[in-house]
Amino acid sequence: MTDLSAFADLVPLDHGLCVISTLHGDGGIQSSVVNAGVLDHPLGGTRVVGFVAAGGSRKLANLRVDPRVTVVVRAGWQWAAVEGDAELIGPDDPHPDMDAEGLRLLLQDVFRAAGGTHDDWATYDRTMAEERRAAVLVTARRSYTNPG
């Protein structure tokens, strides 16, 4: 198992802001900024990097074709990268062992892992459902860091 501690240590230093890179069908790289954090996989218990993606987003479309992803977190000149395979769990990417209630709680857990807080979880849950948001859980194959 790849150690995610250096990645996890940097998450709270800049609100979990990370750059993710996925692959287009033509082999090009698509990057975007997300809030991500480290959490236990809800079904397997292993540590994963997680973020939430809007339904219909380019990143989800890319990951459905090729699950390889790189996630980089940084704070100042310190950074850590995780390369791995993404698992999607959402309304358009159902998992046989995850029901709607499990997805609702998973989306909250991912948000919290990225440093998020919310005053009205019912509104958060409603927004996640309306936007068909999915949890993206990255199982690390490799991680590396620049301690700054």
Residue frames as a rotation matrix with the C-alpha (Angstrom) as fourth column:
MET 1
0.582 0.813 0.000 0.00
0.813 -0.582 0.000 0.00
0.000 0.000 -1.000 0.00
THR 2
-0.231 -0.632 0.740 1.32
0.603 -0.690 -0.401 3.45
0.764 0.353 0.540 -0.92
ASP 3
-0.362 0.002 -0.932 1.80
0.877 -0.339 -0.341 5.88
-0.316 -0.941 0.121 1.96
LEU 4
0.123 0.521 0.845 -0.52
0.710 -0.641 0.292 8.89
0.693 0.564 -0.449 1.65
SER 5
0.344 0.049 -0.938 0.67
0.894 -0.324 0.311 10.69
-0.288 -0.945 -0.155 4.80
ALA 6
-0.720 -0.638 -0.273 2.68
0.509 -0.753 0.416 13.42
-0.471 0.161 0.867 2.99
PHE 7
-0.648 0.590 0.481 -0.34
0.346 -0.334 0.876 14.13
0.678 0.735 0.012 0.78
ALA 8
0.309 0.846 -0.434 -2.70
0.781 0.035 0.623 14.18
0.543 -0.532 -0.650 3.79
ASP 9
-0.106 -0.431 -0.896 -0.40
0.884 -0.453 0.113 16.55
-0.455 -0.780 0.429 5.70
LEU 10
-0.941 -0.337 0.023 -0.64
0.302 -0.807 0.508 19.18
-0.153 0.485 0.861 2.94
VAL 11
-0.334 0.892 0.305 -4.43
0.782 0.081 0.618 19.06
0.526 0.445 -0.725 2.46
PRO 12
0.468 0.652 -0.596 -5.36
0.875 -0.438 0.208 21.41
-0.126 -0.618 -0.776 5.34
LEU 13
-0.342 -0.729 -0.593 -2.70
0.622 -0.648 0.439 23.98
-0.704 -0.219 0.675 4.40
ASP 14
-0.907 0.094 -0.410 -4.62
-0.331 -0.762 0.557 25.32
-0.260 0.641 0.722 1.36
HIS 15
-0.128 0.991 0.033 -8.24
-0.802 -0.084 -0.592 24.15
-0.584 -0.102 0.805 1.76
GLY 16
0.029 0.113 0.993 -7.59
0.168 0.979 -0.117 20.83
-0.985 0.170 0.010 0.00
LEU 17
0.699 0.215 -0.682 -7.06
-0.564 -0.419 -0.711 22.58
-0.439 0.882 -0.171 -3.34
CYS 18
-0.140 -0.683 0.717 -5.53
0.108 0.709 0.697 20.11
-0.984 0.175 -0.025 -5.76
VAL 19
-0.057 0.072 -0.996 -4.86
-0.973 -0.229 0.039 19.82
-0.226 0.971 0.083 -9.46
ILE 20
0.145 0.126 0.981 -6.07
0.001 0.992 -0.128 16.62
-0.989 0.020 0.143 -11.07
SER 21
-0.350 -0.284 -0.893 -5.02
-0.893 -0.188 0.409 15.39
-0.284 0.940 -0.187 -14.48
THR 22
0.261 0.490 0.832 -6.93
-0.019 0.864 -0.503 12.86
-0.965 0.116 0.235 -16.56
LEU 23
-0.805 -0.576 0.143 -6.47
0.077 0.138 0.987 11.58
-0.589 0.806 -0.066 -20.09
HIS 24
0.060 0.749 -0.660 -8.57
-0.838 -0.321 -0.441 12.60
-0.542 0.579 0.608 -23.09
GLY 25
0.737 0.310 0.601 -9.49
0.029 0.874 -0.486 9.90
-0.675 0.376 0.635 -25.58
ASP 26
0.909 -0.417 0.016 -6.84
-0.033 -0.110 -0.993 11.29
0.416 0.902 -0.113 -27.95
GLY 27
0.301 -0.826 -0.477 -4.11
0.860 0.451 -0.239 10.89
0.413 -0.338 0.846 -25.30
GLY 28
-0.234 -0.346 0.909 -4.02
0.005 -0.935 -0.355 14.56
0.972 -0.078 0.220 -24.33
ILE 29
-0.650 -0.070 -0.757 -4.05
0.738 0.179 -0.650 15.63
0.181 -0.981 -0.065 -20.72
GLN 30
0.150 0.737 0.660 -6.99
0.126 -0.676 0.726 17.48
0.981 -0.026 -0.194 -19.14
SER 31
-0.709 -0.425 -0.562 -6.35
0.618 0.009 -0.786 19.20
0.339 -0.905 0.256 -15.81
SER 32
0.209 0.750 0.628 -8.65
0.041 -0.649 0.760 20.93
0.977 -0.133 -0.166 -13.38
VAL 33
-0.796 -0.424 0.432 -8.72
-0.352 -0.258 -0.900 22.15
0.493 -0.868 0.056 -9.80
VAL 34
0.280 0.847 -0.452 -10.72
0.097 0.443 0.891 20.29
0.955 -0.294 0.041 -7.15
ASN 35
0.057 -0.219 0.974 -10.89
-0.986 -0.164 0.021 20.02
0.155 -0.962 -0.225 -3.38
ALA 36
0.377 -0.004 -0.926 -9.50
-0.145 0.987 -0.064 16.64
0.915 0.158 0.372 -2.37
GLY 37
0.145 -0.348 0.926 -8.52
-0.989 -0.090 0.121 14.80
0.041 -0.933 -0.358 0.78
VAL 38
-0.678 -0.428 -0.597 -7.50
-0.366 0.901 -0.230 11.44
0.637 0.062 -0.769 2.17
LEU 39
0.047 0.740 0.671 -10.08
-0.991 0.120 -0.063 9.08
-0.127 -0.661 0.739 3.64
ASP 40
-0.677 -0.155 0.720 -10.79
-0.205 0.979 0.018 5.40
-0.707 -0.136 -0.694 4.17
HIS 41
-0.803 0.431 -0.411 -12.45
-0.357 0.205 0.911 3.70
0.477 0.879 -0.011 1.21
PRO 42
-0.198 0.808 0.555 -16.08
-0.979 -0.137 -0.151 3.16
-0.046 -0.573 0.818 2.28
LEU 43
0.785 0.561 -0.261 -16.13
-0.591 0.806 -0.045 -0.44
0.185 0.189 0.964 1.09
GLY 44
0.564 -0.636 -0.527 -12.55
0.248 0.739 -0.626 -1.64
0.787 0.222 0.575 1.38
GLY 45
0.920 -0.134 -0.369 -11.11
0.346 -0.166 0.924 0.40
-0.185 -0.977 -0.106 4.22
THR 46
-0.041 -0.982 0.182 -7.84
0.995 -0.023 0.098 1.22
-0.092 0.185 0.978 2.44
ARG 47
0.009 -0.042 -0.999 -6.72
0.239 -0.970 0.043 4.85
-0.971 -0.240 0.001 2.38
VAL 48
-0.011 0.070 0.997 -7.62
1.000 -0.006 0.012 6.68
0.007 0.998 -0.070 -0.84
VAL 49
-0.911 -0.110 -0.397 -7.55
0.089 -0.994 0.071 10.22
-0.402 0.029 0.915 -2.19
GLY 50
-0.203 0.924 0.323 -11.10
0.950 0.267 -0.165 11.41
-0.238 0.273 -0.932 -2.76
PHE 51
-0.907 0.112 -0.407 -12.79
-0.151 -0.986 0.066 14.31
-0.394 0.121 0.911 -4.49
VAL 52
-0.002 0.975 0.221 -16.28
0.461 0.197 -0.865 15.09
-0.887 0.100 -0.450 -5.74
ALA 53
-0.955 -0.292 -0.040 -17.01
0.080 -0.386 0.919 15.75
-0.284 0.875 0.393 -9.42
ALA 54
-0.225 0.903 -0.366 -20.12
-0.640 -0.420 -0.643 17.21
-0.734 0.089 0.673 -11.02
GLY 55
0.076 0.366 0.927 -22.16
0.500 0.791 -0.353 14.92
-0.863 0.490 -0.123 -13.22
GLY 56
0.877 0.277 0.392 -21.50
0.464 -0.277 -0.842 15.64
-0.125 0.920 -0.372 -16.87
SER 57
0.616 -0.708 -0.345 -18.00
-0.514 -0.694 0.504 17.00
-0.597 -0.133 -0.791 -16.18
ARG 58
0.550 -0.521 -0.652 -15.14
-0.663 0.202 -0.721 16.32
0.508 0.829 -0.234 -18.56
LYS 59
-0.457 -0.786 0.416 -13.12
-0.881 0.334 -0.336 14.71
0.125 -0.520 -0.845 -15.76
LEU 60
-0.028 0.513 0.858 -15.84
-0.497 0.738 -0.457 12.10
-0.867 -0.440 0.234 -15.15
ALA 61
0.886 0.345 -0.310 -16.16
-0.421 0.317 -0.850 11.40
-0.195 0.883 0.426 -18.87
ASN 62
0.169 -0.912 -0.374 -12.40
-0.801 0.094 -0.592 10.92
0.575 0.399 -0.714 -19.13
LEU 63
-0.548 -0.429 0.718 -12.24
-0.812 0.478 -0.335 8.67
-0.200 -0.766 -0.611 -16.06
ARG 64
0.453 0.763 0.461 -15.04
-0.522 0.646 -0.557 6.46
-0.723 0.012 0.691 -17.36
VAL 65
0.882 -0.182 -0.434 -12.88
-0.357 0.344 -0.869 5.68
0.308 0.921 0.238 -20.40
ASP 66
0.077 -0.930 -0.358 -9.50
0.317 0.364 -0.876 5.55
0.945 -0.046 0.323 -18.64
PRO 67
0.856 0.439 -0.272 -9.42
0.365 -0.142 0.920 5.54
0.365 -0.887 -0.282 -14.83
ARG 68
-0.070 -0.951 -0.302 -5.81
0.982 -0.013 -0.187 6.70
0.174 -0.310 0.935 -14.55
VAL 69
0.796 0.329 0.508 -5.46
0.215 -0.938 0.271 10.01
0.566 -0.107 -0.817 -12.72
THR 70
-0.413 -0.861 -0.296 -2.81
0.757 -0.143 -0.638 12.12
0.507 -0.487 0.711 -11.03
VAL 71
0.789 0.608 0.087 -3.70
0.410 -0.628 0.661 14.34
0.457 -0.486 -0.745 -8.08
VAL 72
-0.372 -0.928 0.028 -1.29
0.673 -0.290 -0.681 17.02
0.640 -0.235 0.732 -6.83
VAL 73
0.826 0.500 -0.260 -1.72
0.533 -0.547 0.645 18.99
0.180 -0.672 -0.719 -3.61
ARG 74
-0.213 -0.938 0.274 0.54
0.693 -0.343 -0.634 21.94
0.688 0.054 0.723 -2.79
ALA 75
0.899 0.299 -0.320 1.18
0.436 -0.676 0.593 24.53
-0.039 -0.673 -0.739 -0.14
GLY 76
0.518 -0.760 -0.393 3.88
-0.564 -0.649 0.511 27.02
-0.643 -0.043 -0.765 -0.99
TRP 77
-0.034 -0.635 -0.772 6.77
-0.969 0.210 -0.130 25.07
0.245 0.743 -0.623 -2.50
GLN 78
-0.727 -0.113 0.677 5.76
-0.381 0.887 -0.261 21.85
-0.571 -0.448 -0.688 -0.76
TRP 79
0.085 0.801 -0.592 3.78
-0.993 0.120 0.020 19.41
0.087 0.586 0.806 -2.87
ALA 80
-0.605 -0.173 0.777 2.79
-0.276 0.961 -0.001 15.77
-0.747 -0.215 -0.629 -3.02
ALA 81
-0.243 0.488 -0.839 1.46
-0.956 0.029 0.293 13.79
0.168 0.873 0.459 -5.97
VAL 82
-0.288 0.244 0.926 -0.54
-0.247 0.915 -0.318 10.60
-0.925 -0.320 -0.203 -6.14
GLU 83
-0.497 0.159 -0.853 -0.86
-0.842 0.150 0.518 8.58
0.211 0.976 0.060 -9.32
GLY 84
-0.784 0.233 0.575 -3.49
-0.113 0.858 -0.501 5.89
-0.610 -0.458 -0.646 -9.38
ASP 85
-0.800 0.598 0.052 -6.75
0.315 0.345 0.884 4.50
0.510 0.723 -0.465 -10.63
ALA 86
-0.761 0.588 0.276 -10.07
-0.648 -0.660 -0.380 6.20
-0.041 -0.468 0.883 -9.95
GLU 87
-0.711 0.698 -0.084 -13.23
0.696 0.716 0.064 4.45
0.105 -0.013 -0.994 -8.88
LEU 88
-0.792 0.516 0.326 -16.42
-0.410 -0.845 0.343 6.41
0.453 0.138 0.881 -9.51
ILE 89
-0.623 0.690 -0.368 -19.44
0.782 0.553 -0.286 6.10
0.006 -0.466 -0.885 -7.25
GLY 90
-0.844 0.380 -0.379 -22.42
-0.298 -0.919 -0.257 8.28
-0.446 -0.104 0.889 -8.07
PRO 91
0.090 0.991 0.103 -25.90
-0.346 0.128 -0.930 8.39
-0.934 0.048 0.354 -9.54
ASP 92
0.700 0.119 -0.704 -24.53
-0.713 0.072 -0.697 7.82
-0.032 0.990 0.135 -13.05
ASP 93
-0.192 -0.810 -0.554 -21.85
-0.539 0.558 -0.631 5.42
0.820 0.178 -0.544 -11.82
PRO 94
0.637 0.545 0.545 -23.65
-0.738 0.229 0.634 3.16
0.221 -0.806 0.548 -9.35
HIS 95
-0.633 -0.769 -0.090 -21.78
-0.660 0.597 -0.455 0.64
0.404 -0.229 -0.886 -7.23
PRO 96
-0.048 0.702 -0.711 -23.57
-0.053 0.709 0.703 -2.62
0.997 0.071 0.003 -6.41
ASP 97
-0.159 -0.075 -0.984 -22.58
0.883 0.436 -0.176 -2.35
0.442 -0.897 -0.003 -2.73
MET 98
-0.914 -0.150 -0.377 -23.53
0.310 -0.858 -0.411 1.33
-0.262 -0.492 0.830 -2.28
ASP 99
-0.007 0.975 0.223 -27.13
0.999 -0.001 0.038 2.50
0.038 0.223 -0.974 -1.97
ALA 100
0.275 0.197 0.941 -28.43
0.420 -0.905 0.067 6.09
0.865 0.377 -0.332 -2.16
GLU 101
0.991 0.083 0.102 -27.97
-0.059 -0.412 0.909 6.66
0.117 -0.908 -0.403 1.57
GLY 102
0.467 -0.884 0.018 -24.41
0.688 0.376 0.621 5.33
-0.556 -0.278 0.784 1.40
LEU 103
-0.077 -0.454 0.888 -23.66
0.900 -0.414 -0.134 7.68
0.429 0.789 0.441 -1.49
ARG 104
0.694 0.398 0.600 -25.12
0.129 -0.888 0.441 10.64
0.709 -0.228 -0.668 0.41
LEU 105
0.934 -0.355 -0.041 -22.85
0.023 -0.056 0.998 9.90
-0.357 -0.933 -0.044 3.39
LEU 106
0.234 -0.883 0.407 -19.83
0.910 0.347 0.228 9.20
-0.343 0.316 0.885 1.16
LEU 107
0.207 -0.117 0.971 -20.15
0.634 -0.740 -0.224 12.59
0.745 0.662 -0.079 -0.56
GLN 108
0.912 0.116 0.394 -20.19
-0.215 -0.682 0.699 14.23
0.350 -0.722 -0.597 2.87
ASP 109
0.744 -0.667 0.041 -17.15
0.352 0.444 0.824 12.21
-0.568 -0.598 0.565 3.99
VAL 110
0.099 -0.707 0.700 -15.17
0.986 -0.023 -0.163 13.22
0.131 0.707 0.695 0.90
PHE 111
0.490 0.171 0.855 -16.11
0.218 -0.973 0.069 16.87
0.844 0.153 -0.515 1.44
ARG 112
0.977 -0.115 0.181 -14.96
-0.204 -0.244 0.948 16.69
-0.065 -0.963 -0.261 5.08
ALA 113
0.528 -0.824 0.205 -11.70
0.718 0.562 0.411 14.92
-0.454 -0.070 0.888 4.13
ALA 114
-0.008 -0.484 0.875 -10.91
0.839 -0.479 -0.257 17.87
0.544 0.732 0.411 1.86
GLY 115
-0.855 -0.388 -0.345 -11.40
0.519 -0.635 -0.573 20.22
0.003 -0.668 0.744 4.81
GLY 116
-0.561 0.703 0.436 -14.97
-0.070 -0.565 0.822 21.21
0.825 0.431 0.367 4.02
THR 117
-0.837 0.463 -0.292 -17.58
0.382 0.111 -0.918 22.15
-0.393 -0.879 -0.270 6.59
HIS 118
-0.630 0.696 0.344 -21.23
0.183 -0.298 0.937 22.95
0.755 0.653 0.060 6.10
ASP 119
-0.890 0.358 0.282 -23.92
-0.428 -0.444 -0.787 24.67
-0.157 -0.821 0.548 8.16
ASP 120
0.132 0.991 0.022 -26.80
-0.805 0.120 -0.580 22.96
-0.578 0.059 0.814 6.35
TRP 121
-0.760 -0.517 0.393 -26.15
-0.261 0.798 0.544 19.35
-0.595 0.310 -0.742 5.35
ALA 122
0.078 0.854 0.514 -29.67
0.483 0.419 -0.769 18.95
-0.872 0.309 -0.379 3.93
THR 123
0.767 0.135 -0.627 -28.93
-0.379 -0.693 -0.613 21.71
-0.517 0.708 -0.481 1.40
TYR 124
-0.288 -0.940 -0.182 -25.54
-0.830 0.150 0.537 20.17
-0.477 0.306 -0.824 0.65
ASP 125
-0.577 0.108 0.810 -27.16
0.157 0.987 -0.019 16.76
-0.802 0.116 -0.586 0.04
ARG 126
0.516 0.853 0.078 -29.84
0.322 -0.109 -0.941 18.28
-0.794 0.510 -0.331 -2.20
THR 127
0.519 -0.407 -0.751 -27.24
-0.736 -0.660 -0.151 20.15
-0.434 0.632 -0.642 -4.27
MET 128
-0.582 -0.774 0.251 -25.11
-0.565 0.607 0.559 17.02
-0.585 0.183 -0.790 -4.69
ALA 129
-0.276 0.573 0.771 -28.14
0.468 0.781 -0.414 15.09
-0.840 0.247 -0.484 -5.91
GLU 130
0.719 0.605 -0.341 -29.33
0.056 -0.539 -0.840 17.86
-0.692 0.586 -0.422 -8.27
GLU 131
0.377 -0.679 -0.630 -25.85
-0.889 -0.456 -0.041 18.18
-0.259 0.576 -0.775 -9.80
ARG 132
0.970 0.089 -0.225 -25.52
-0.153 0.946 -0.284 14.37
0.187 0.310 0.932 -10.05
ARG 133
0.260 -0.934 0.245 -22.21
-0.936 -0.306 -0.172 14.56
0.236 -0.185 -0.954 -8.25
ALA 134
0.807 -0.117 -0.579 -20.01
0.091 0.993 -0.073 11.50
0.583 0.006 0.812 -7.95
ALA 135
0.676 -0.681 0.282 -17.34
-0.438 -0.063 0.897 10.55
-0.593 -0.730 -0.341 -5.48
VAL 136
0.670 -0.603 -0.433 -14.00
-0.283 0.332 -0.900 9.87
0.687 0.725 0.052 -7.14
LEU 137
0.801 -0.396 0.450 -11.81
-0.357 0.289 0.888 7.57
-0.481 -0.872 0.090 -5.05
VAL 138
0.550 -0.701 -0.454 -8.20
-0.611 0.033 -0.791 7.23
0.569 0.713 -0.410 -6.17
THR 139
0.917 -0.356 0.181 -6.29
0.154 0.733 0.662 4.14
-0.369 -0.579 0.727 -5.14
ALA 140
0.538 -0.773 -0.336 -2.63
-0.784 -0.606 0.136 5.12
-0.309 0.190 -0.932 -5.26
ARG 141
0.913 -0.406 -0.035 -0.17
0.339 0.805 -0.487 3.16
0.226 0.432 0.873 -7.36
ARG 142
-0.176 -0.984 0.031 2.61
0.888 -0.172 -0.427 5.65
0.426 -0.047 0.904 -6.71
SER 143
0.934 0.353 -0.054 3.15
0.346 -0.856 0.385 8.74
0.090 -0.378 -0.921 -4.60
TYR 144
-0.145 -0.988 0.051 6.00
0.942 -0.153 -0.299 11.21
0.303 0.005 0.953 -4.46
THR 145
0.825 0.438 -0.358 6.68
0.557 -0.741 0.376 14.55
-0.101 -0.509 -0.855 -2.84
ASN 146
-0.153 -0.814 0.560 8.80
0.453 -0.562 -0.692 17.66
0.878 0.148 0.455 -2.73
PRO 147
0.125 0.250 -0.960 9.14
0.990 0.035 0.138 18.63
0.068 -0.968 -0.243 0.94
GLY 148
0.911 0.371 0.181 9.84
0.376 -0.927 0.005 22.23
0.169 0.064 -0.984 -0.02
